[in-house]
Amino acid sequence: MTLTSNERRVLDTLAERDEADAETLAEATGLGRGPVEGALSMLEEKGYVEVEETAETRYALTDEGSEYADDALPERRLHDYLVENDGATMDELRELDAFEIGIGHLRRKGWADVGETVEPNDAPRGDDEKALEALAEGEDADVPEMVVERGLVERVEERTVVAHLTDEGRAAAEKTTATEEKGELTHDDLASGDWKDATFADYNVEADAETTFGGREHILRQMANRVKEVMTSMGFQEMEGPHVDAEFYINDCLFMPQDHPARTHWDKFLLEEPTHIDELPDELVENVEKVHLEGAEGGDGYHSAWERDVARTLNLRGHTTSLSMRYLAQDVEPPARYFSVDKVYRNDTLDPTHLLEFFQIEGWVMARDLSVRDLMGTFVEFYSHFGIEDIEFKPHYNPYTEPSFEIFGEHPETGELIEIGNSGMFRREVLEPHGIDEDVEVMAWGLALERLLMLIYGFEDIRDVHGTLCDLELLREVPVLWE
């Protein structure tokens, strides 16, 4: 039986020691680790060696993890500060180096209650702190996954390949001569006729090929494009607009009072520069201010302060309804149907169904003689395109719609009802500033693209699909459910 040059070099080296790992063989033969393992695989098929593979997982501190092992986690430093400084405020904490990274973890761990002041709670030493300390001292540790996800500890998979020479292998090493084998038939071989005397390597067509992953469209983008196709087929036109917008379009036009809790800095992302939009349409601003102060159609309004400077404040939009307000301000005539599928940003707590940024399916219909039944029927039609027929509606309150209701769908894996959207009929306080006639209704909604994805595919944690903690293996293998 003939051997290739690589097989011969590996076999001769192994005959000198009976067994060796792949790293030792690579160093002794001058071949790389890959060629050595390839030669061992062929030698094993010929019965000349036995190969054992073992895998071991070890953990090592990153530079950031080493820093925290020495100086304590940022949230621990914030907690220590709160214990030592009774009645500390959030503004005081912002002055600390640990604030930017630590504040989110401090709140998530329940180590403090945030109000006018930040009050510390009990904060027992956690598994993450124990793991960092143990690794810093060179000891084995039970490493929580959260420490790896935070980038404080690196997980290293070490694979060891050890080859043992068999009796057949020793006999082959004593008598076999190396033969140069060609791995492919080239044009030069054919032209020169050298192929007639060449020895070609056998191919094992049943051997596992290396898995390769090419680029592909993200499943969330696939879903967004599918939604756009459905909405267009239902007669809607797509809206486009800025991700950074003025409070005026994001909240004021929606009849959200300027002192509403949802408009505090805790629930949105402000811009450091620029801080305010340059211009707003004067007439629309006057109309919006009037309904806030006096109401519409017999309403009382809020009778609370309304400031143009607040309305000019810029931040990342918390919903794409800001686009709807911009389009309604363009003297749209009924009947009209508009939609968008775009990203929004909210300062939420991360959990299996909430992210800091996500995609919203915005839509609205302007026409005369619209009713809630038309709105519900639109959802039944929309979700039927995705095979979802069992949806439920729950009455709800929004400052900008009346009546309003939330939409729920049943998760195919857990059976749990999850909220997939919010909707309603725009109030006159929203429509009147735009000069929309009293007999014209506008029904509107905001649906969650990620939650639609969860209903269709059965995902239980949206973080597996979207964001820094996404499951790449899942994204590579997930099937496409439509043509």
C-alpha positions as CSV (number, residue, x, y, z in Angstrom):
1,M,0.0,0.0,0.0
2,T,1.4,3.3,-1.0
3,L,1.6,6.4,1.2
4,T,1.7,10.1,0.3
5,S,4.7,12.1,1.3
6,N,2.9,13.7,4.3
7,E,1.7,10.3,5.4
8,R,5.2,8.9,5.2
9,R,6.7,11.7,7.2
10,V,4.1,11.4,9.9
11,L,4.4,7.6,10.0
12,D,8.2,7.6,10.2
13,T,8.1,10.2,13.0
14,L,5.4,8.3,15.0
15,A,7.5,5.0,14.6
16,E,10.2,6.6,16.7
17,R,7.9,7.1,19.7
18,D,4.8,4.9,19.3
19,E,2.5,7.7,20.2
20,A,2.4,11.5,20.0
21,D,0.0,14.3,19.8
22,A,-0.6,16.4,16.7
23,E,1.3,19.4,17.9
24,T,4.4,17.3,18.6
25,L,4.1,15.6,15.2
26,A,3.7,19.0,13.5
27,E,6.8,20.3,15.1
28,A,8.9,17.2,14.3
29,T,7.8,16.8,10.7
30,G,7.8,20.6,9.9
31,L,4.2,20.3,8.7
32,G,1.4,22.4,10.0
33,R,-1.2,21.1,12.4
34,G,-3.8,20.8,9.6
35,P,-1.7,18.6,7.2
36,V,-0.7,16.4,10.2
37,E,-4.3,15.8,11.2
38,G,-5.1,15.1,7.5
39,A,-2.3,12.5,7.3
40,L,-3.4,10.9,10.5
41,S,-7.0,10.6,9.2
42,M,-5.7,8.7,6.1
43,L,-3.4,6.6,8.2
44,E,-6.2,5.7,10.5
45,E,-8.3,4.6,7.5
46,K,-5.5,2.3,6.5
47,G,-5.3,0.8,10.0
48,Y,-1.8,2.1,10.7
49,V,-2.7,4.4,13.6
50,E,-5.4,4.8,16.2
51,V,-6.4,8.4,16.9
52,E,-8.0,9.7,20.1
53,E,-9.5,13.2,20.3
54,T,-10.3,15.0,23.5
55,A,-11.7,18.5,24.1
56,E,-11.2,20.6,27.2
57,T,-12.8,23.9,28.1
58,R,-10.8,26.3,30.2
59,Y,-11.5,29.9,31.2
60,A,-9.1,32.9,31.2
61,L,-9.6,36.5,32.4
62,T,-9.7,39.2,29.8
63,D,-7.9,42.5,30.4
64,E,-11.2,44.0,31.6
65,G,-11.9,40.9,33.8
66,S,-8.4,41.2,35.3
67,E,-9.1,44.9,36.1
68,Y,-12.3,44.0,37.9
69,A,-10.7,41.1,39.8
70,D,-8.3,43.7,41.2
71,D,-10.6,46.7,41.7
72,A,-14.1,45.1,42.0
73,L,-16.9,45.1,39.5
74,P,-18.3,48.6,38.5
75,E,-21.7,47.8,40.1
76,R,-19.9,46.8,43.3
77,R,-18.0,50.1,43.3
78,L,-21.2,52.0,42.8
79,H,-22.9,50.1,45.6
80,D,-19.9,50.7,48.0
81,Y,-20.2,54.4,47.2
82,L,-24.0,54.4,48.0
83,V,-23.3,52.6,51.3
84,E,-20.7,55.2,52.3
85,N,-22.7,58.2,51.0
86,D,-26.3,58.1,52.3
87,G,-28.8,59.9,50.1
88,A,-26.6,60.0,47.0
89,T,-28.4,61.1,43.8
90,M,-28.1,59.8,40.2
91,D,-26.2,63.0,39.2
92,E,-23.6,62.2,41.9
93,L,-23.2,58.7,40.6
94,R,-22.7,60.0,37.0
95,E,-19.5,61.6,38.2
96,L,-18.0,58.2,39.0
97,D,-15.9,56.3,36.5
98,A,-17.9,53.1,37.2
99,F,-21.3,54.7,36.3
100,E,-21.5,54.1,32.6
101,I,-20.9,50.4,32.8
102,G,-22.1,49.7,36.3
103,I,-25.5,51.4,36.6
104,G,-27.3,48.9,34.4
105,H,-25.9,46.0,36.3
106,L,-26.6,47.6,39.6
107,R,-30.3,48.0,38.8
108,R,-30.6,44.6,37.2
109,K,-29.1,42.9,40.2
110,G,-31.5,44.7,42.5
111,W,-28.6,46.3,44.5
112,A,-30.3,49.7,44.6
113,D,-33.7,51.4,44.3
114,V,-33.7,54.5,42.1
115,G,-35.9,57.5,43.1
116,E,-35.1,61.1,44.0
117,T,-32.1,59.5,45.7
118,V,-30.5,56.1,45.0
119,E,-30.8,53.8,48.0
120,P,-28.6,50.7,48.3
121,N,-30.1,47.3,49.0
122,D,-28.4,44.2,50.3
123,A,-25.7,43.1,47.8
124,P,-24.3,39.7,48.7
125,R,-21.1,38.6,46.9
126,G,-22.2,37.0,43.6
127,D,-21.0,34.0,41.7
128,D,-19.5,36.4,39.1
129,E,-17.3,38.0,41.7
130,K,-16.3,34.6,43.1
131,A,-15.3,33.4,39.7
132,L,-13.2,36.4,38.8
133,E,-11.3,36.1,42.1
134,A,-10.7,32.4,41.7
135,L,-9.4,32.8,38.1
136,A,-7.1,35.7,39.2
137,E,-5.6,33.4,41.8
138,G,-5.1,30.6,39.2
139,E,-7.8,28.4,40.7
140,D,-10.5,26.4,39.0
141,A,-13.9,28.1,39.1
142,D,-17.6,27.6,38.2
143,V,-17.9,30.4,35.7
144,P,-21.4,31.8,35.2
145,E,-22.4,32.4,31.6
146,M,-23.1,36.1,32.3
147,V,-19.4,36.7,33.0
148,V,-18.5,35.3,29.6
149,E,-21.3,37.4,27.9
150,R,-19.9,40.5,29.6
151,G,-16.5,39.9,28.1
152,L,-14.8,39.5,31.4
153,V,-13.8,35.9,30.9
154,E,-12.8,34.2,27.7
155,R,-13.9,30.6,27.1
156,V,-11.1,28.6,25.4
157,E,-11.9,25.2,23.8
158,E,-8.7,23.2,23.6
159,R,-8.8,20.1,21.3
160,T,-6.1,17.5,21.7
161,V,-5.4,14.8,19.0
162,V,-3.2,11.8,20.1
163,A,-2.1,9.1,17.6
164,H,-1.0,5.6,18.6
165,L,1.0,3.4,16.2
166,T,-0.6,0.0,15.5
167,D,1.4,-3.2,14.7
168,E,0.3,-2.8,11.1
169,G,1.6,0.7,11.2
170,R,5.0,-0.4,12.5
171,A,5.3,-3.0,9.8
172,A,4.3,-0.5,7.2
173,A,6.9,2.0,8.5
174,E,9.7,-0.6,8.0
175,K,8.9,-1.5,4.4
176,T,6.7,1.1,2.7
177,T,8.2,3.6,0.3
178,A,6.8,7.0,-0.3
179,T,5.1,7.7,-3.5
180,E,4.3,11.2,-4.8
181,E,0.6,11.4,-5.4
182,K,-1.2,14.1,-7.2
183,G,-4.3,15.6,-5.7
184,E,-5.8,16.9,-8.9
185,L,-5.7,16.6,-12.7
186,T,-4.5,19.8,-14.3
187,H,-4.5,21.2,-17.8
188,D,-0.7,20.8,-17.9
189,D,-1.0,17.1,-17.1
190,L,-3.4,16.6,-20.0
191,A,-1.4,18.7,-22.4
192,S,2.0,17.0,-21.6
193,G,0.7,13.5,-21.2
194,D,2.2,13.3,-17.7
195,W,-1.1,12.0,-16.4
196,K,-0.4,8.6,-17.9
197,D,2.5,7.9,-15.5
198,A,1.2,9.8,-12.5
199,T,-0.3,8.3,-9.3
200,F,-3.4,10.0,-8.2
201,A,-4.7,10.1,-4.6
202,D,-7.9,8.2,-3.8
203,Y,-10.8,10.3,-2.9
204,N,-13.2,9.3,-0.1
205,V,-16.4,10.7,-1.4
206,E,-18.2,9.7,1.9
207,A,-15.8,11.8,4.1
208,D,-17.3,14.7,5.9
209,A,-16.5,18.0,4.2
210,E,-15.7,21.1,6.2
211,T,-18.8,23.2,6.9
212,T,-18.6,26.7,5.5
213,F,-20.9,29.6,6.2
214,G,-21.4,32.2,3.5
215,G,-23.1,35.5,3.9
216,R,-26.9,35.4,4.0
217,E,-29.7,37.8,4.8
218,H,-30.5,38.0,8.5
219,I,-33.8,36.3,9.4
220,L,-35.1,39.6,10.9
221,R,-34.4,41.4,7.6
222,Q,-36.2,38.5,5.8
223,M,-39.2,39.1,8.0
224,A,-39.1,42.8,7.5
225,N,-39.1,42.4,3.7
226,R,-41.9,39.9,3.9
227,V,-44.0,42.4,6.0
228,K,-43.4,45.0,3.4
229,E,-44.6,42.7,0.6
230,V,-47.8,42.0,2.6
231,M,-48.5,45.6,3.4
232,T,-47.9,46.6,-0.2
233,S,-50.3,43.9,-1.4
234,M,-52.9,45.3,1.0
235,G,-52.7,48.7,-0.7
236,F,-50.4,50.5,1.7
237,Q,-47.6,53.0,0.7
238,E,-44.3,53.0,2.7
239,M,-43.2,55.9,4.9
240,E,-39.7,57.0,5.5
241,G,-38.2,59.5,8.0
242,P,-35.5,60.3,10.5
243,H,-34.4,58.1,13.4
244,V,-33.5,61.2,15.4
245,D,-36.5,63.5,15.7
246,A,-38.0,66.3,17.8
247,E,-40.1,65.6,20.8
248,F,-42.7,67.5,18.9
249,Y,-43.3,64.8,16.4
250,I,-42.5,61.9,18.8
251,N,-44.8,63.0,21.6
252,D,-46.4,66.4,21.4
253,C,-48.3,65.7,18.2
254,L,-49.6,62.5,19.8
255,F,-51.2,64.5,22.6
256,M,-48.7,63.3,25.2
257,P,-48.4,65.9,28.0
258,Q,-44.9,67.2,28.5
259,D,-44.9,66.1,32.1
260,H,-45.9,62.5,31.3
261,P,-43.7,60.0,33.1
262,A,-42.9,58.2,29.8
263,R,-41.2,61.5,28.6
264,T,-38.6,61.6,31.3
265,H,-34.9,61.0,30.4
266,W,-35.2,57.5,32.0
267,D,-37.3,56.2,29.1
268,K,-35.5,57.8,26.1
269,F,-32.1,58.4,24.5
270,L,-31.3,62.1,24.3
271,L,-28.7,63.6,21.9
272,E,-25.7,65.3,23.3
273,E,-25.1,67.3,20.1
274,P,-27.2,68.8,18.6
275,T,-29.8,69.0,21.4
276,H,-32.6,70.8,19.5
277,I,-34.1,70.8,16.1
278,D,-33.6,74.1,14.2
279,E,-37.2,74.7,13.0
280,L,-40.8,73.5,13.5
281,P,-43.8,74.5,11.4
282,D,-45.3,77.5,13.3
283,E,-48.9,76.9,12.5
284,L,-48.8,73.3,13.5
285,V,-47.0,74.1,16.7
286,E,-49.7,76.7,17.6
287,N,-52.4,74.1,16.9
288,V,-50.7,71.4,19.0
289,E,-50.1,73.8,21.9
290,K,-53.8,74.8,21.8
291,V,-55.2,71.2,22.1
292,H,-52.7,70.5,24.9
293,L,-54.0,73.5,26.8
294,E,-57.6,73.6,25.8
295,G,-58.5,70.2,24.3
296,A,-60.6,69.5,21.2
297,E,-64.3,68.9,20.6
298,G,-65.3,69.9,24.1
299,G,-62.3,68.3,25.7
300,D,-60.5,70.1,28.5
301,G,-56.8,69.6,27.5
302,Y,-54.2,69.1,30.2
303,H,-54.0,72.7,31.6
304,S,-50.3,72.0,32.3
305,A,-47.3,73.9,31.1
306,W,-46.4,73.4,27.4
307,E,-43.0,74.8,26.2
308,R,-41.8,75.1,22.6
309,D,-38.2,74.5,23.8
310,V,-39.2,71.1,25.1
311,A,-40.9,70.3,21.9
312,R,-37.7,71.1,20.0
313,T,-35.6,68.6,22.0
314,L,-34.0,65.9,19.9
315,N,-33.8,62.2,20.8
316,L,-33.9,58.8,19.2
317,R,-37.5,58.0,18.3
318,G,-39.3,55.7,20.7
319,H,-41.8,54.7,18.1
320,T,-42.3,55.2,14.4
321,T,-45.6,57.0,15.0
322,S,-43.4,60.1,14.6
323,L,-43.4,59.3,10.9
324,S,-47.2,59.1,10.9
325,M,-47.3,62.6,12.4
326,R,-44.9,63.9,9.8
327,Y,-47.0,62.4,7.0
328,L,-50.4,63.6,8.5
329,A,-48.8,67.1,8.4
330,Q,-48.5,66.9,4.6
331,D,-52.2,67.6,3.9
332,V,-53.0,63.9,3.1
333,E,-56.5,63.4,1.7
334,P,-58.6,60.4,2.4
335,P,-58.7,57.6,1.6
336,A,-55.0,56.9,2.4
337,R,-53.0,54.0,3.7
338,Y,-49.4,54.2,4.9
339,F,-47.0,51.9,6.7
340,S,-43.3,51.6,7.8
341,V,-41.1,48.8,9.1
342,D,-38.2,50.5,10.8
343,K,-36.1,50.7,14.0
344,V,-37.1,52.4,17.2
345,Y,-35.1,52.9,20.5
346,R,-36.3,52.6,24.1
347,N,-34.5,52.6,27.4
348,D,-36.1,49.3,28.5
349,T,-34.8,46.6,30.7
350,L,-33.4,43.7,28.6
351,D,-35.4,40.5,28.9
352,P,-36.6,37.7,26.5
353,T,-39.1,40.0,24.8
354,H,-37.5,43.5,25.2
355,L,-34.5,45.1,23.6
356,L,-33.1,48.6,23.7
357,E,-33.7,48.8,19.9
358,F,-36.1,46.9,17.8
359,F,-38.3,47.1,14.7
360,Q,-41.8,48.4,14.7
361,I,-44.5,47.8,12.1
362,E,-46.2,51.2,11.9
363,G,-49.5,51.6,10.0
364,W,-52.5,53.9,9.6
365,V,-55.6,54.2,7.4
366,M,-57.4,57.5,6.8
367,A,-61.0,57.3,5.6
368,R,-64.6,58.2,6.4
369,D,-66.9,55.9,8.3
370,L,-64.1,53.8,9.8
371,S,-64.8,51.8,12.9
372,V,-62.9,49.5,15.4
373,R,-64.3,46.5,13.4
374,D,-62.3,47.8,10.4
375,L,-59.2,48.0,12.5
376,M,-59.6,44.5,13.9
377,G,-60.3,43.2,10.4
378,T,-57.1,44.7,9.1
379,F,-55.1,42.7,11.8
380,V,-57.0,39.5,10.9
381,E,-56.1,40.0,7.3
382,F,-52.5,41.0,8.0
383,Y,-51.7,38.1,10.3
384,S,-53.4,35.5,8.1
385,H,-50.6,36.0,5.6
386,F,-48.2,34.5,8.2
387,G,-50.5,31.6,9.1
388,I,-51.5,33.3,12.4
389,E,-55.3,33.1,12.9
390,D,-55.7,33.0,16.7
391,I,-55.2,36.6,17.9
392,E,-56.9,38.3,20.8
393,F,-57.7,41.9,21.6
394,K,-57.6,43.6,25.1
395,P,-58.9,47.1,25.8
396,H,-56.1,49.5,26.6
397,Y,-55.4,53.2,27.3
398,N,-53.3,55.5,25.1
399,P,-53.2,59.3,25.4
400,Y,-53.5,59.5,21.6
401,T,-56.1,56.9,20.6
402,E,-59.7,56.2,21.7
403,P,-60.8,53.5,21.7
404,S,-57.5,51.6,22.1
405,F,-56.6,48.0,22.4
406,E,-53.5,45.7,22.6
407,I,-53.1,42.7,20.4
408,F,-52.0,39.3,21.7
409,G,-50.9,36.0,20.0
410,E,-50.2,32.6,21.4
411,H,-46.6,31.4,21.5
412,P,-46.4,28.1,19.6
413,E,-43.9,26.5,22.1
414,T,-44.9,27.9,25.5
415,G,-48.6,28.5,24.9
416,E,-48.2,31.9,26.6
417,L,-50.1,34.9,25.2
418,I,-47.5,37.5,24.3
419,E,-48.3,41.1,23.4
420,I,-47.6,41.7,19.7
421,G,-49.0,45.2,19.1
422,N,-50.9,48.3,20.2
423,S,-53.6,50.1,18.3
424,G,-56.6,52.4,18.3
425,M,-58.4,55.3,16.6
426,F,-56.6,58.6,16.7
427,R,-58.3,61.1,19.0
428,R,-59.5,64.5,17.6
429,E,-56.7,66.1,19.7
430,V,-54.3,64.3,17.3
431,L,-56.2,65.0,14.1
432,E,-57.5,68.5,14.6
433,P,-54.1,70.3,14.6
434,H,-53.5,68.9,11.1
435,G,-56.8,70.3,9.8
436,I,-58.4,66.9,9.3
437,D,-62.2,67.1,8.9
438,E,-64.4,65.9,11.7
439,D,-66.0,63.2,9.6
440,V,-62.6,61.6,8.8
441,E,-61.2,58.9,11.0
442,V,-57.7,57.5,11.2
443,M,-57.0,54.1,12.6
444,A,-53.4,53.3,13.6
445,W,-51.2,50.7,15.1
446,G,-47.7,49.8,16.1
447,L,-46.8,46.1,15.9
448,A,-43.6,44.4,17.0
449,L,-41.6,42.7,14.2
450,E,-39.5,40.7,16.6
451,R,-42.6,39.3,18.3
452,L,-44.1,38.3,15.0
453,L,-40.9,36.4,14.4
454,M,-41.2,34.7,17.8
455,L,-44.8,33.6,16.9
456,I,-43.8,32.2,13.5
457,Y,-40.6,30.4,14.5
458,G,-41.3,29.6,18.2
459,F,-38.3,31.5,19.5
460,E,-38.6,32.0,23.3
461,D,-35.8,34.7,23.7
462,I,-35.5,37.4,21.2
463,R,-31.9,38.0,22.3
464,D,-31.0,34.7,20.5
465,V,-31.9,36.4,17.2
466,H,-31.1,40.1,17.5
467,G,-28.3,41.9,19.4
468,T,-24.9,41.3,20.8
469,L,-25.9,38.0,22.5
470,C,-27.5,36.4,19.4
471,D,-27.1,32.7,18.7
472,L,-25.0,32.5,15.4
473,E,-25.6,28.8,15.0
474,L,-29.3,29.3,15.2
475,L,-29.2,32.1,12.6
476,R,-27.1,30.0,10.3
477,E,-29.4,26.9,10.5
478,V,-32.9,28.4,10.8
479,P,-35.1,27.5,7.8
480,V,-36.9,30.0,5.6
481,L,-40.7,29.4,6.0
482,W,-41.9,31.0,2.8
483,E,-40.8,31.4,-0.8
